[in-house]
Structures are given as structure tokens and as C-alpha cells.
């Protein structure tokens, strides 16, 4: 994927794109970033689009936009009801022993701590898809949507996502990678207008395929 994003699904109500890593979805802080994914999508579509959820700047993968506020609200209601299904691939430090499991407990992201917010319950299921000499490839099934949820939980069990810089230190990693090795590869939801189930998938991007090949050696 050479462009900042690729369109995976599109109709008159919704748009699902596969985002390249390192591009912010929305302006951060005081909005200094002019190049954001939302702006690029809007320019390509020639009309406003409305973000339904978020991905970190360094995370690649699927992101859902609505074409009007009413549809956006209907989709966000599904997120709040936990009926949207999301899956991620993550390459993490170390060999994860269990084939599968559940990560759960109260978490608080770094920015929440700064502003005095309270820790909130988070739950993620995981399955090991591949083990390497010094790393593991996991598939993650988040059941809640807390800020930095996957990053905090994986760092908390001693298997931080490769490339993590907030909840782990660079010196902790035996495998080096230039961004966080996290990819949102699957998204499923109920179409807010037709009522039909929509499923979207995005293959690993080139940089993660290269990382995987390097780890397999």
C-alpha cells in the first residue's frame, strides 16, 4: 500500500479505509498537523466524512468513517454497545507461552494519568498465531475500547508490542522496528441503514510482512 490509505468498503453511507502507519487520524494537541488521514479521505471523496473510532498514528489498518452525522451516531452506538468486532495482529517481544488467554483489569493510559482520570476496566482476548526465537505474533480481540488498551495490557504481561515507546523502553527490545508493530486487520459491524452484516479485512502491510520474514529466519 503506497498511498496513505486504500478504500476497502464504500457505499453512500459508509467508508472503510486501510490506513498506512505513521499518519495521524486527527490533529493531536492543538491541531498543528495539517496532514491527517481524515483530511486526505475528505479531499479524495470531495465531501466531509465523520470518524467513527480511532487508531494511533503508528498503527496501520482498518478505520471506519460515516458520510453523515446520523450514520456516524448509529455506528458509534454499536461501538458503545460492544457489538462491533475488531481484530488486530501484533508482534510482541518474547515468546508468549500460552496459546490463548484473556487480559483484563483496570487500566489508565499515560495521558489519562496526567489529567487525573480514573482507571477503567479493559478486556482483550488473545491467541498466539506464530512464535519466533525472540518474539510472538498474536491475534487480539478487544472487547472494550480503552485508550492504548492493547499497548498497556501487553506491556503489563511483559510482552510489549515491538516498537512501543510509551509503555516500554527501547532497550527492552531485542527486535528493532521503526514503528509500533500493530495492525487492525478485521472489522465487522451491522450496516446502520440496510441492517446487513459488513465484514472487512486488511492484509499485513509490507513493513510487517518484512518484519515477519526477518523473525522467521
C-alpha positions in Angstrom: 0.0 0.0 0.0 1.9 3.0 -1.3 -0.8 5.6 -0.7 -1.7 6.9 2.8 -4.8 4.8 2.6 -6.7 2.3 0.5 -10.5 2.1 0.3 -11.8 -1.3 1.4 -15.5 -0.7 1.5 -17.6 2.2 0.2 -21.3 3.0 -0.3 -23.5 6.1 0.1 -23.4 5.8 3.9 -20.1 4.4 5.0 -16.4 4.2 4.1 -13.8 1.8 5.4 -10.2 2.5 4.7 -6.9 0.7 5.3 -4.6 3.2 6.9 -0.9 3.3 6.4 1.2 3.6 9.6 2.7 7.0 10.8 -0.2 9.1 9.6 -2.3 10.7 12.4 -6.0 10.2 12.0 -7.0 13.5 13.6 -4.9 16.6 14.7 -3.2 16.0 18.0 -2.8 18.6 20.8 -3.6 22.0 19.4 -4.1 20.7 15.9 -0.8 21.6 14.4 -0.7 18.6 12.0 -2.1 19.6 8.7 -1.6 16.2 7.1 -4.2 13.9 8.7 -5.9 10.8 7.4 -9.4 12.4 7.8 -8.3 15.4 5.7 -6.9 13.1 3.0 -10.0 11.0 2.9 -12.2 14.1 2.7 -10.1 15.5 -0.2 -10.3 12.3 -2.1 -14.0 11.9 -1.6 -14.8 15.6 -2.2 -17.1 15.8 0.8 -17.0 15.7 4.6 -16.6 12.4 6.4 -17.1 11.6 10.0 -14.8 9.4 12.0 -16.5 6.6 14.0 -13.5 5.4 16.0 -9.7 5.9 16.2 -6.3 4.3 15.6 -3.0 5.5 16.9 -0.7 7.3 14.5 1.7 4.3 14.3 -1.0 1.7 14.0 -2.0 0.5 10.5 -5.2 -1.0 9.4 -9.0 -0.6 9.2 -10.8 2.6 10.1 -14.5 3.4 9.6 -16.0 6.7 8.5 -19.6 7.7 8.1 -20.8 10.1 5.4 -23.2 12.0 7.6 -23.7 12.7 11.3 -26.8 10.5 11.6 -25.0 7.4 10.3 -22.0 8.3 12.5 -24.2 8.3 15.6 -25.7 5.0 14.7 -22.3 3.3 14.2 -20.9 4.8 17.4 -23.9 3.4 19.2 -22.8 0.0 18.1 -19.3 0.7 19.4 -20.8 1.7 22.8 -22.9 -1.5 22.8 -19.7 -3.5 22.1 -21.4 -5.1 19.0 -18.6 -4.1 16.6 -16.0 -6.8 16.2 -12.3 -5.8 15.8 -9.2 -7.9 15.5 -5.6 -6.9 15.4 -2.3 -8.6 14.7 0.6 -7.6 17.0 4.2 -8.7 17.0 5.4 -8.7 20.6 8.6 -9.0 22.5 9.4 -12.6 23.7 7.8 -16.0 23.3 4.2 -16.0 24.7 3.8 -19.4 26.4 0.0 -19.7 26.5 -1.7 -20.5 23.2 -4.6 -18.2 24.1 -5.9 -16.3 27.0 -7.7 -13.2 28.4 -6.1 -9.9 29.5 -8.4 -8.0 31.8 -8.3 -5.4 34.6 -8.5 -1.7 35.2 -6.1 0.4 33.1 -5.2 4.0 32.6 -3.3 5.5 29.7 -0.4 7.9 30.2 -2.5 10.9 29.2 -5.3 10.0 31.5 -2.9 9.9 34.4 -1.8 13.4 33.5 -5.3 14.8 33.6 -6.4 12.9 36.7 -8.8 10.4 35.1 -9.8 7.2 36.8 -8.6 3.7 35.6 -11.3 1.8 33.7 -12.0 -1.9 33.1 -10.5 -3.3 29.9 -10.7 -6.8 28.4 -8.9 -8.4 25.5 -8.8 -12.0 24.3 -5.7 -13.1 22.5 -4.4 -16.1 20.5 -0.8 -16.9 19.5 -0.6 -17.2 15.8 3.2 -17.7 15.4 6.2 -18.0 17.7 9.7 -16.9 16.8 13.1 -17.1 18.6 12.6 -13.8 20.4 9.1 -12.7 19.6 5.5 -13.8 19.0 2.7 -12.9 16.6 -0.6 -12.5 18.4 -4.1 -12.0 17.2 -6.0 -9.7 19.6 -9.8 -9.5 20.1 -10.5 -6.4 22.2 -13.9 -6.5 23.9 -13.6 -2.9 25.3 -12.2 0.2 23.7 -10.0 2.0 26.1 -7.2 4.4 25.0 -4.0 2.4 24.4 -5.7 -0.7 25.7 -3.7 -3.3 23.7 -0.4 -1.5 24.3 -0.9 -1.2 28.1 -2.1 -4.7 28.6 0.6 -6.4 26.5 3.3 -4.3 28.2 1.7 -5.3 31.6 2.3 -9.0 31.0 5.9 -8.5 29.9 5.3 -8.8 26.2 5.2 -5.2 24.9 4.4 -4.6 21.2 7.6 -4.3 19.2 8.3 -0.6 18.6 6.4 0.5 21.7 7.8 3.7 23.2 5.4 4.9 25.8 4.8 1.8 27.9 8.2 0.2 27.4 11.8 1.3 26.8 13.7 0.8 23.6 16.5 -1.0 25.4 13.9 -3.7 26.4 13.6 -4.9 22.8 15.9 -7.4 21.2 14.0 -6.9 17.9 14.2 -3.4 16.5 11.4 -1.9 14.3 10.7 1.6 13.3 7.1 1.8 14.4 4.7 0.0 16.6 4.1 -3.4 15.1 0.3 -3.3 15.4 -2.2 -3.8 12.6 -6.1 -3.6 12.7 -6.8 -6.4 10.2 -10.5 -7.1 10.7 -13.7 -5.1 11.3 -17.3 -6.3 11.4 -20.4 -4.4 12.2 -24.1 -4.1 11.3 -24.8 -1.7 8.5 -26.8 1.1 10.2 -29.1 1.5 7.2 -29.5 -1.9 5.5 -29.1 -3.9 8.6 -26.8 -6.3 6.9 -23.5 -7.5 8.5 -20.4 -5.9 6.9 -17.0 -7.6 7.3 -13.8 -6.0 6.1 -10.2 -7.4 6.2 -6.8 -5.8 5.5 -3.7 -7.9 4.9 -0.5 -7.2 6.8 1.3 -4.2 5.2 4.7 -4.6 3.6 6.7 -3.4 6.6 5.0 -6.0 8.9 5.5 -8.7 6.3 9.2 -7.9 6.2 9.3 -8.0 10.0 7.7 -11.4 10.0 10.1 -12.7 7.4 13.0 -11.4 9.4 11.7 -13.1 12.6 11.2 -16.4 10.8 14.9 -16.6 9.9 
